Each structure stands twice: as C-alpha cells, then as structure tokens.
Amino acid sequence: HVQLVESGGGSVQAGGSARLTCVGSGYINRRYSRGWFRQRPGKEREAVASIDADGTVRYADSVKDRFTISKDNAGNTLYLQMNDVKPEDTATYYCAVDRTYGVGTNWGVLWEYDYWGQGTQVTVSS
C-alpha cells in the first residue's frame, strides 16, 4: 500500500521561495516516474513537473526556469524547489507516482499516475 505525504506549503511572498517535499511509504520502485501537479482556485488540476528514474525532467512552461524537481536516490522522497514565486502559483500542490519506467510524453496526463498525495497548499501574496 503506497502512501504519499506532501509538506512544505504555506504562505510565501511574491519573489520568494518555497520547497515542497513528498515522502512516500510502501512499495515504490525506484524506476517509477514521479510528478508534481497543482490545482489553482477555480481551475482543473494541471501538471507542473515530472522526473523519471534516469533523471529526465519535464516542466510546464509556466514554471520552467523557476521550479526544480528532484528526488533522493532511493526514489522515496520527491522535492519541488520553487523560486521567484508569483501570485498565480497559488494552488494546492500534489505529488504523484506513475508505475511505469519512464512516463514520456504522457507526463502531464493525470490518469497516467497511480498514486496521489493529499496535497499541500501554497499561497503567494503580492
């Protein structure tokens, strides 16, 4: 039984930084792909970033060059470093695990992912 728990959310001023952490428990093969998604107020859940076991990373255009996804060697802990945050980054952020060895072009597809955390709220004030 896989559980994912996010932390690190809170209130941040625009231009500041935040670091989100997602700790996984249960069987998570280190070759699984991992991802971060977010749901902004009144919007659908959207992909933010993904990382494969071989280190391949992908980002949404809206966060490219500002956010960095990474994971520990065991693959159980996932991070999202958020720099130069903007009010439009305000959202609930979710981590997810995809039980494939390389999510590829489907990295942004919600139903591609098999396990989800409960989310952590990030609020950016101007």
Disulfide bonds with the S-S distance in Angstrom:
Cys22-Cys95 1.96
